[in-house]
């Protein structure tokens, strides 16, 4: 999985809805509806338990060993504020679709997952170190969306983006502006998951700049023989070696 430092991405606007973005959005919407109906409408205690204890990211969960929460939190959204999901879906659409056109659906999904996990790990570390400050329950795909924002801006720095869908600004400035607004909102008491945002953004930077390449973690060296155990066939080329001929390596 490689993400070149510069790409000719489409300008920020209303891109066509791409397949992977549609799938991710459908999953987020389906999960939200399932929990909203189960917890708010039907009042099923099992749904409440799954949402708050098992899948949402929290310091008690991490201390218990629920390490999967660093990913599962990203598919949950606030049941009290539907706009939480709406804004993340909009970010996924406007930022994910042009990136999918450039990278392909599989690479976009991997990128979003790694950014979500990066945000989850940063939040979990903060919750363990300072539980009184960062120990609240965290949900939402904002870490992945912040990662997509960073990738879009770094790969297409001279494009124009509409800040708050109104103010036109160069893409190269959107990341520091977004971080600054995040910090100001957090200081003013907004319940946003600032560590998740910064963790997703930092993970995106590591991926886009090539400082980490997750695909290398899963590569295995092939043995000299084929999977069936038989020796690999060698083809003999007629003619002997002449002086000056170079060795060919495969």
C-alpha positions in Angstrom: 0.0 0.0 0.0 1.7 3.1 -1.2 0.5 6.7 -1.1 2.7 8.9 -3.4 3.5 12.4 -2.0 1.7 14.2 -4.8 -1.3 13.1 -6.8 -3.6 14.7 -9.3 -6.7 14.5 -7.2 -10.0 15.9 -8.3 -10.8 19.4 -6.9 -12.8 19.5 -3.7 -16.5 19.5 -4.5 -19.3 17.1 -5.0 -17.5 14.0 -6.5 -19.5 11.0 -7.7 -20.4 8.5 -5.0 -17.7 5.8 -5.2 -18.4 2.1 -4.3 -16.2 1.8 -1.2 -17.4 5.1 0.2 -21.0 3.9 -0.3 -20.2 0.6 1.5 -18.5 2.3 4.5 -21.3 4.8 4.8 -23.9 2.1 4.6 -22.2 0.1 7.4 -22.0 3.2 9.6 -25.6 4.1 9.0 -26.8 0.5 9.6 -24.9 0.1 12.8 -26.2 3.5 14.1 -29.8 2.6 13.3 -29.5 -0.8 14.9 -28.2 0.6 18.2 -30.5 3.6 18.1 -33.6 1.4 17.7 -32.3 -1.1 20.2 -31.3 1.3 22.9 -33.6 4.3 22.5 -36.8 2.8 21.1 -37.0 -0.8 22.2 -34.9 -0.2 25.3 -33.0 -3.5 25.1 -30.4 -3.7 27.9 -28.2 -6.0 25.8 -27.9 -3.3 23.1 -26.9 -0.7 25.7 -24.4 -3.1 27.2 -22.9 -3.9 23.8 -22.7 -0.2 22.9 -21.3 1.3 26.1 -19.3 -1.6 27.5 -18.1 -3.8 24.7 -17.7 -1.7 21.5 -17.3 1.9 22.6 -13.7 3.0 23.6 -13.3 3.6 27.3 -10.5 3.4 29.9 -12.3 0.6 31.8 -12.7 -1.4 28.6 -9.0 -1.1 27.7 -8.0 -1.9 31.3 -10.2 -5.0 31.1 -8.4 -6.1 27.9 -11.0 -5.1 25.3 -8.3 -4.1 22.8 -10.7 -4.3 19.9 -12.3 -1.1 21.1 -9.5 0.9 19.4 -11.3 0.0 16.1 -14.9 -0.8 17.0 -15.5 2.7 18.5 -15.2 4.1 15.0 -18.4 2.5 13.7 -20.5 3.8 16.6 -21.9 7.4 16.8 -23.7 9.4 19.4 -27.2 8.2 20.0 -28.2 11.6 21.3 -26.9 13.7 18.4 -27.6 12.4 14.9 -25.6 15.2 13.4 -22.5 13.4 14.7 -23.1 10.7 12.2 -24.2 13.1 9.5 -21.1 15.2 9.6 -18.8 12.2 9.5 -20.8 10.8 6.5 -20.4 14.1 4.7 -16.6 14.1 5.4 -16.4 10.5 4.2 -18.2 11.4 1.0 -16.4 14.7 0.1 -12.9 13.4 1.1 -13.1 9.7 0.6 -14.6 9.6 -2.9 -11.7 11.5 -4.6 -9.2 9.5 -2.7 -10.9 6.3 -3.8 -10.7 7.5 -7.4 -6.9 7.8 -7.0 -6.1 4.8 -4.8 -8.9 2.3 -5.4 -11.5 1.1 -2.9 -9.3 -1.5 -1.1 -6.5 1.0 -0.4 -9.0 3.6 0.8 -10.6 1.1 3.2 -7.2 0.1 4.6 -6.2 3.7 5.0 -9.4 4.6 6.9 -9.0 1.5 9.2 -5.4 2.4 10.0 -6.4 6.0 10.8 -9.3 4.9 13.0 -7.0 2.5 14.9 -4.3 5.2 15.2 -6.9 7.6 16.7 -8.2 4.8 19.0 -4.7 4.0 20.2 -3.9 7.6 20.9 -7.2 7.9 22.9 -6.6 4.7 24.8 -3.1 5.9 25.8 -4.5 9.2 26.9 -7.3 7.4 28.9 -4.8 5.2 30.7 -2.3 8.0 31.5 -4.8 10.7 32.4 -8.2 8.9 33.0 -9.6 12.0 34.6 -9.1 14.0 31.4 -9.4 11.5 28.6 -11.3 8.7 30.3 -14.8 9.3 28.9 -16.4 7.0 26.4 -15.3 7.7 22.8 -17.3 6.9 19.7 -17.3 8.1 16.1 -15.4 7.9 12.8 -13.9 11.3 13.2 -10.3 9.9 13.4 -10.7 8.3 10.0 -12.3 11.4 8.6 -9.5 13.6 9.9 -7.0 11.1 8.3 -8.8 11.5 5.0 -8.7 15.3 5.4 -5.0 15.2 6.0 -4.4 12.9 3.0 -6.5 14.9 0.7 -4.7 18.2 1.7 -1.2 16.7 1.6 -1.7 15.0 -1.8 -3.4 18.0 -3.4 -2.0 21.1 -1.6 -2.9 23.7 -4.2 -6.5 22.7 -4.5 -9.3 24.9 -3.2 -11.4 23.7 -0.3 -14.5 25.3 1.2 -13.9 25.8 4.9 -17.3 25.1 6.7 -18.6 24.7 3.1 -18.5 28.5 2.7 -15.0 30.0 2.9 -12.6 29.1 0.0 -9.1 28.2 1.2 -6.0 26.4 -0.1 -5.8 22.8 0.9 -2.3 23.2 2.3 -3.7 25.4 5.1 -6.7 23.3 6.1 -4.8 20.9 8.4 -3.3 23.5 10.7 -6.6 25.4 10.7 -8.5 22.3 11.6 -6.1 21.4 14.4 -6.3 24.9 15.7 -10.1 24.9 15.7 -10.1 21.5 17.4 -7.8 22.8 20.2 -9.9 25.9 20.7 -13.1 23.9 20.8 -11.6 21.4 23.3 -10.3 24.2 25.5 -13.7 25.9 25.5 -15.3 22.7 26.8 -16.6 20.9 23.7 -16.8 17.1 24.2 -14.9 16.3 21.1 -12.4 13.4 21.0 -9.3 15.5 20.3 -6.8 12.7 20.8 -8.7 10.5 18.3 -8.6 13.4 15.8 -4.9 14.0 16.3 -4.1 10.3 16.3 -6.0 9.7 13.0 -4.2 12.7 11.5 -0.8 11.6 12.6 -1.4 8.1 11.3 -2.4 9.6 7.9 0.8 11.6 7.8 2.9 8.5 8.5 1.1 6.6 5.7 1.1 9.3 3.1 4.8 10.2 3.6 5.8 6.6 3.6 7.3 6.6 7.0 5.4 3.4 7.8 4.2 0.8 5.3 1.7 -1.6 6.9 1.8 -4.0 4.0 5.4 -5.0 4.9 4.1 -6.3 8.2 2.2 -9.0 6.5 4.6 -10.1 3.8 6.2 -13.5 4.1 9.2 -14.8 2.3 8.3 -17.5 -0.3 10.1 -20.8 0.2 12.3 -22.2 -2.6 9.7 -24.8 -3.4 6.1 -24.5 -4.6 3.2 -24.8 -2.2 2.7 -28.5 -3.2 6.2 -29.3 -2.0 7.6 -30.0 -5.4 10.8 -28.3 -6.5 10.4 -25.2 -8.7 11.0 -26.0 -12.3 14.0 -24.5 -14.0 14.1 -24.0 -17.7 17.4 -24.7 -19.4 18.4 -22.4 -22.3 20.5 -24.1 -25.0 24.0 -22.8 -25.4 26.9 -22.6 -22.9 28.1 -19.6 -21.1 30.6 -17.4 -22.9 33.1 -15.1 -21.2 31.6 -11.7 -20.5 28.0 -13.1 -20.1 26.4 -11.7 -17.0 24.6 -13.8 -14.4 20.8 -13.5 -14.4 19.1 -13.5 -11.1 15.3 -13.8 -10.5 
